[in-house]
Structure formats: structure tokens, C-alpha cells
Amino acid sequence: MNGSSPRANSSAHGWVQTQFLPRTEGEQLVSINLIRYQQQSEEAAWGVVSGNTVLPLPAEYSSTAEILGEGVKVARHLLAGQKKAVPVPLESLQLLSPVTRPCKVLAQGANFKTHLIENKMDPNRPFNVFFTKSSASVCGPTDDIVRPANVQLLDYEVELGIVLGKPITGPVTVTPEELGEYIGAFVIANDVSARDVQLSENQWYKGKSYRTFCPVGPYLTVPDPQEAARWSELRLHLEVNGELRQNELASDMVFGPAATLTELSQIEDLDVGDLLITGTPGGVALKLPSAMAQRVAGLLPEARRWPLFVKSQLRTSGYLKPGDIVTAGISTADGEIDLGTQRNLVRAP
């Protein structure tokens, strides 16, 4: 919750927008939405969302890890009226990524059944695909997405981000019942991808790590540990210039967060504040050719194969171009967990 009780309104797209009403006295406080922001030329600060306003946190927190500690307690006290703060209009603030750098950005590839099906892959694939993005790709929820001059196939991928709330320093088995211990917060992430670099050059790290290729936020949504189990009820949606492109529940994931953190713990140390993005639903611009077409293309020399691939992809109208507006959101149907809305303009360098 945002310090108020939400009323859910259905929309034509099947996802919900929420209108927040005052909280009744004694109502249990569950999830809270923290933001990181700037006012004019001031230093970055943190606050907790209360309706259409923000209650600034009195102390300075230099990192996401710090805010997930004492900062969450202070924010809950502010919402409960146990501490006082002068509210600031939310719309007056410049919003920053609530995931601070440096951090690790780990990602799952093709983890939604709808995404696997649209790209002619097995929706019940028995293995989990991991890759990394540079933390330099992390930007704010309203920052411009810059399409590099060498990129023609710029794609979008709305993803549920999990911010680690508990360090992992060795192999662990994370059960669904224990998942809330490891989820410090949920965030919206957009795994922006240069498909011509990712596929033609076989460089996932490079093709997904250009600066501004990971808008994060606006909210750092901190759930109650028990409420974290509702991750599968979260609906992801993304629009380009008002056209709905992606719209799916997180329950469509092949590998959920508990299984993924368990497997990641075999190969990676994770710190509080690190970011795991968990895959994207169907509806991306990329449309892979049929298996037969891929086999035929495989007989061609690379100097011919990839220019033909790019040319065929450009026949679709889905790829992002300068001037496009990308809007993304994630929430539960009842509005109890609402990660806010990203809005990013695509532009040339």
C-alpha cells in the first residue's frame, strides 16, 4: 500500500489503475512505496509515497541497501503518524532509480511461457537461462532511453525486478515459505535490448548493457514478508505510444523467484540491494524466424546471414525509434501492491 487504501478500477486492457483513498484508523500497514528523488539541484533524497504526496525521510541514505534497513522502519513510522514530515507533491519531484549503483544486475532469459511460445521455443524448457547487464545501464523511471547510433533493432522488455533483501554468500535452498526473507523490494525494470547486437554479434551483455538500457522504478515497493508470496499475482504491462504490447501475470514464469534464487546461489554471491530481473512476457518486437528458416540461414556465411536477419526484422513495425514513448507498470488486480508507472522517451544520441 502507499499509505492509503486503494480502490481498483478495471481498464479496457485487462490491468488496473488504482485510486487511493484515506486509510481507516487501525488498518494494517503492509507494502510501502519508497522513492528516490531530486529537487532542483539538491542531492538525491528518499521519501515514502502517501497518496499523491511524498513524506521525505529525515536521514540521508546513500544506497538501496541502507534504505532497506533503518529507512523502511522510519518510513512506516511516518505513514503511521508516529513521526512528522512536511509532504511534498509527488509530481514536483525528479524521480531517480531506486536501485543505486554500484550493484549487480542479474537477469533471466526467456522465462515466460508466452515469450517462449512466440519465439517458437519449448514453453516447458527444463533449464533456467541467466545473463548479466552492466549496472551502468540502470537509469531512472522517466529518463530518456538513448538508441545508440549503431543500433537499428531496439526492443523493450517489461520485467519484474526483485531487489535482494538478504545476502547470499553460499548455496541455499529458498523455499516459497522463506522467499519473503530474500525479497527486499519489488521494482519495475525494462530490459531494453539491441537485438542486432545481441543476436548478430552474439553479445547479450553488450546488446543489453548500453547506458539507459535498464530503466528502474519509480517505486521501491517493500512488501511485508508474507505479502511477498503474492508475486505471482502481479500483472506486467507495457505500452508503446499508447498501444498495449505486453500484458501478462507473473505466474506465467517458468522458473519462479524461489527456484531461481536457489539455483543462482550455486554460482553467485548476492548482496542486499542487488537486482534480479525475472524475464519478460510475450509481445516483444523480436520475431524469430521458423526453425526451418533458421536452418537455411545457418548455411549462409555470416557476412550475408545477419544483414538478411536485420532486414527481415525491420519489416515489422514493433521496434523502438526516436520519439516513441514507452510506458510500463506492474500491480496486483486489487491494487494492494502497485509498483507505479514508468514513462520513457526514446531518442537518438
Disulfide bonds with the S-S distance in Angstrom:
none
